[in-house]
Amino acid sequence: MTSPEEVYLKSIPSKNQDLELSILFVGTQMAIGGAQKVLLEQALWFYERGHKVMAVFFYDKEGLHQKWQDISPFPIHSLNAFQQGGNVLVNSFSLLSGLWKLWKLMRWEKFDVIESFTHDSNMVALPLAWLAGIVIRIASHQGVIDGFQRWREKLHSWIINLGIADILVAVSTRTQRQAEAEGVKPERITVIPNGITPIDLELVNRSNTRKEAGVTNSDLYLLSVGRLVYQKGHEFLIHAMPNVLRQYPNTKVGICGDGILRPQLEEKILKLDLSNSVELLGQWDDVSRFLAIADVFILPSRWEGLPIALLEAMSVGLPVIATRVEGVEEVVEDQVHGLLVPVEDSEALEKAILQLINDPKQRNEMGMAASLRIKQQYTVNHMCEEYLKIMKKLSSLKIRSAKTRI
């Protein structure tokens, strides 16, 4: 019987460096988030370089499928493997139906590579890919998942260690250590930081955009971007603002994102009488208009992997105030690209905000250093070149293995 590696060997070009790949990118849910943005930008990068690309998600959480497909030159599929609000029976059937669709796609399209982007997609898609004969199988670890059960961590680690995934890509050294703590063998992990396409704000009229947002040219605008969930710690930014506003009443705060903590955060804003200064902006799939009017970016998270919102803010030259967590510390050097403060410390956050309000020169210098940092090390191009190296290396190893058996 012909093995998948032998089939692959017969299909490749004579020169491995000119290898054109058929790549399947798999995510869990269609939603506005960092992992989804990385998936789609990776897919576009490989598509534009002549590779055959397809993106698949288990379900469309936020009704984004058609919108994403309209702006993407490669096919995007939702497996409809989960029905929001459905009972156990309905979702069991949906999952089985979705897995059958994924299996048929894998068998029909004959992909060379699969890359999955979450623990759930790693655990479900990669075993299917192994059974379907997809030769190169890459898992990724985007960061800590709040509430992820220990038995699922063990299952995930077992799948990686067994070789169902050829490699686990961690997006930071913090996520590398987290993967090891979950039980993944160190030799099965490599680190490739996430990257972004730097946002170009040249076409945005800052003055007009600030006016549209209700921010005057004399206001100092603080921006935070992230889901309204426990991890992101937005309550500490809100609690820091009363003392800031007593000294600088023309300070405004915009928090871009949505989530289950919105009612609690709205209540805190009302209780502290901050309604005229702190605004919950809701969910936006394009935050460039807010980045264009911001003066400082704030990330008060309790933990992070490697936040895309942070990279985007730095790319447009915003100084950063962020908590001293490992995923952030790898990117932001304290007093160079911004200010780092302890986790869950509103007083330290307040002092950092006041420091940057009082020193426009420091804000400008930090912003320029932050932009340079991203352009040098955290672009989509740099990230995808590293993934391509892994794919080529794994391809060479598989070819040698197939030749040895033949």
N, C-alpha and C positions, 0 to 999 in steps of 0.2 A: 504494500500500500504506500502511495506517495505521501510523504509528510508535508505539512505546510511550509517548512523551510525549503524543501526541494522544489515545491511549486514556486515559491518566492525566488529562488535562485534562477530558475528558468525565465522569470519575468523581468529581471532587472536589466538596466543598460550595462554595456560592457565596462563603462567607467563609473565607479561608485560615486566619484565626486560630482557627477552630473545627474545623480539619482533624482528622479521625479517621483514623488510619493503620493499615495492616496491616503488621506488622513481623516479620521473620524474624531471630532471633538464632542465630548459628552458632559453635560451639566445636569444638575438636579431640577432646578425650577427656573422658569422665565420670570425674572424680577429685576428691579433696579438694584444693582449691587456690584461690589468690586470683583468678585470671582466671575460673574457673568460678563463684565466689561473686558476682563483679561481674556476670557475664552473667545469672545467675538473679535477682539483686536488681533489675537494670535491667528485665528482662522483667516482673517483678511490679509494679514502679512504673508502667510503661506500661499494663499490664493493668488496674490499679486506677483508672486515669484514662480508661478507656473505649476504649482502642486494642485492636485484635485482635493477639494475640501468639502466636508459636510459637518454641520453642527446639529446636535440632537439634545433635547431636554426632556426630562421625564414628564413634566407638565407645565402649563402656562399659568402661573400664579396670578399675574397682574394684567392679563390680556394684551401681551406685547408681541405675540407671534407675528401677526400681519405687519405691524410697524417695523419690526426687526427685519422681516423678509423683504419689505419694500426698499430698505436702504442697504441691503447686503447682496453682493453679486454671487454668493454661493448659497446652496439650499440649506434651510433651517427647518427642522421638524420638531413637533411636539408629539410625544408618544401618548399623551392623555392617560398616563399611568396612575393618576391620582385625581379624585374628584373632591374639591373643597366642599365640606359639609356632608359628604357621603358617609354612609355607615360602613362598618367593617366588611360586610358582605360585598357591597358595591365597590369598595376600594380594593378588595382582594381580587375581584374580577378585573377591575381596571388595571391593576398591576400585572396580572398574568397576560392580559391583552397587550399591554405596553411592552412587556418583555418579548412576547411573540413577534411584535412589529420590529423591535430592535434586532432580534435574531435574524429575521428575514432580510433586514437591511445589511447586516454584517455578511450574510452568506451571499447575497445578490451583488453587492458592491465590491466585494473582495478587497477590503482595505489593507494597506501595508502597515498602518500605524493607527493606534487608538490612544488618545490622551483624555483622561477623565479628571474632573476638577474639584470634586468633593468626596468626603468619606463615603457617602451613600452611593455616588456614581462609581467610585472605585470598587466598592463591595459588590455591586450588581453588574455593572457593564464589563468589568475586566474578566471575571470568570466566563461570561458569555463570549467575550472576544477570544479567550483562550480556547474554548470549545469550538468556536467558529474558524479557528486557524489564523487569526490576525497575528502576524509574527512579532511586531514590536508593540509593547503594551506599557504605557507610561501613566503612573498615578501621580496625583499631586496632593499636597497638604497646605491649605491656605490659612490655617490657624486654628486656635482652640474653638471647639463647638460647645456652646453653653448647653448643659443638660444632656450631653451625649453619654449614653450608658457605658459602663465599663465593659460589659460583655460585647458590645459593638466595637469598642476599641480593640479588644482582643481578637475578634473576628477579622477586623480590618488589618491588624498587624500580621495575623496568620496568612492572609491572602498575599500580602507583600512579601513576607519571608519565604513563602512556599515557591515563589517565582511566577505566580500568576500575573503579577506585575514585574516587569524587568527592572524597574527603578521607581523610587518615590522621589518626586521633586518637592523639596520644601522651599517656601518663598522667603525664608529668612533663617538665620541661625537659631532664633527662638523657636520657630516651628520645627526645625531639625531636632532640637532638644526635646520638644514636646512629643515628636514622633518616636524618639528613642524611649521616652518615659512611658509611652503607650505600648512599647514592646517591639518596635521595628528595629531590626539589626542595623547598626551604624553603616555597614558596608553596602546596604541597599538604599541608602539615602544620598542625594546630592542637593546642593543649594543653588537655586536660580532665583534671584529677586524678581518680583513683578516689575513690569515697566509700563509706561504710558506713552501716548502720543502727546507731546507738549501742546498745550492749548494756546492758540493764537488769538489774542485779544485786540489786535490792531484795528479791526473793523468795528469795534465796540466804542461808541461815544460814552465815555465814563460819566460826564456831566448829565447828559440826557437820561442815561440808564439809572443813575442815582435818583434823579427827579421822579422817574416812573415808579421807583421803589419806595418813594417817600423819604429819601435820605438826602439831606442838603449837602452842599459842598463843604460846609464847615463841620459836619458831623464826622466822627470817627466810627467806621463800620467794622464790627467784629463778626466774622463768619465761622460757623461750625457746620460740618456736613456729616451726616451719619444717621442710621436708623434710630428711632426713638425707643431704644431697648436698654436694659441694664448695663450691658457691656460698655456703651458709649459714654455714660456718666454725665449727661447733659445737665443734670440737677446741680452739679458742682459749679458749672458756669453760671447758672441762674442765681445760685446763692452768693456768688462772688460779685454780682452786679450792683446791689444797693450801695455799698461803700464806694465803688467806682463812680456811680452816677452822682453821689453827693459831691464828689470833687470835679467830675467832668460830666455835667448833665447832657451834653450834646453827643454822648456815646450811644450808639445803636448796636443791637445784636440781632443777627438772623441765624436761625437754626434750620437747616435744610434737610428734610427727611421725614419719614412717618413711621409709626409703629405702635405697639401696644401701650407704651407709656405716655402717649400724647395726653390723655385726660389728666393724669397726675402732674405732668409738666405744666399744662394749662392752669391747673389749680395753684401750683407754686407761683406762677407768674402773677396771677390775680392776688394771691395772699401777700406777696411782697410788693404789690402796687407797681409792677414793671410793664404793664400792658402797653404803655406808650414808648417803651424802649426795647423790649425783647419780643421778637416775633417768631412764631413757629411757621415756617414757610411751606410746609407740606413736602410731598415727594416731587422731585424734578429729575427727569432723565438727562437733562443738560444743565449743569450748574454754572456754565461759563458766564452768564449774565451776572450772577452773584459774585463770582470770583473777580469780575471786572470792576465791581464797585467796592470791593473789600479793601481794608487797610491792614488787617491782621487776621490770620487763620488760627482757630483754636480747636484742639482735639483733646478733650478731657477724659479719654477712655480709661477703663479699668484694665484692659488688655487689648493687644492687637497682634495680627500676623504681620502684614505689610500693607497698610491702608492705602488704597488707590486715591481716595480723596486727599490725603496728605500730599502724595506725589503731585497731583494735579495743582494743588494750591501753591506748592513750592515752584512748580514749573512756570507759573505766571509771575513769580517774583514777590510772593507774599511771605513776610516773616511769620514764624510759627510759634505758638505757645502750645505745648503738648505735655502730656504726662510722661514720666520717665518709665516707660515700659519697653521691653526688649525690641519689639517690632519697630518701634519709633526710634529708639536710640541708635539703631544701625544706620538710619538715614539722617537724623538731625543731630548735629553736634551742638551742645549747649553753648550759648553765647556767640555762636558763629552763624548758624542758620535760623536760630530762634532761641527760645527759653524753654527748658525742661523743668517740670514741677512734679512733686510727689503725687501719687494716685490718691484720689478721694480727699483732696486738700483745697477747699475753697479759698482759704486765706492765702495760700501760696499762689493760687491762680489769680487772685485779686492783685497781689503785689506784682506779679509778672505783667499783668495788663497795664497797671499804672506805670511800670517802668517803661514800657514801649510807648504809651501815650505821651510820657514826658520827654521822650528822646526820638524825634522824627529822623534824625541822622542815623541812629542805630537801626531803626526800622528799615530804612532804605538800604543800608549796608547788608543787613541780614537777608533782606529780600533778594538782592543781587546774588549773594552767595548761595542762597537756596536754589535759585533758578539755574545757576551754573552746575550745582551738584546733580540736579535731575538730568540735565542735558548730557552730562558726562557719564553717568552710570545707570540711570533708571529709565531708559527709553524702551519702547516696544521693539525697536530694531536690535538693541543689545540683548534683550531677553530672548527674542526669537532666534537669534544667531546661536545662543547657547542651547536652546532646545534642538535646533537643527544639528548641532554637533553631536548631541546625545543620540538623535535618530540615526545619523550616519555611523556613529560608533557601534550602536546596537546592530545596525544593518550589516556592518563588516563582520561582527562576531557571529551573527546568524549564518552569513554566507560561508565563513570558515567552518562552522559546525556542520552545515549541510554538506559541504565538499568532503569533509572527513568521513561522514557516514556513507556518502556515495562511493 
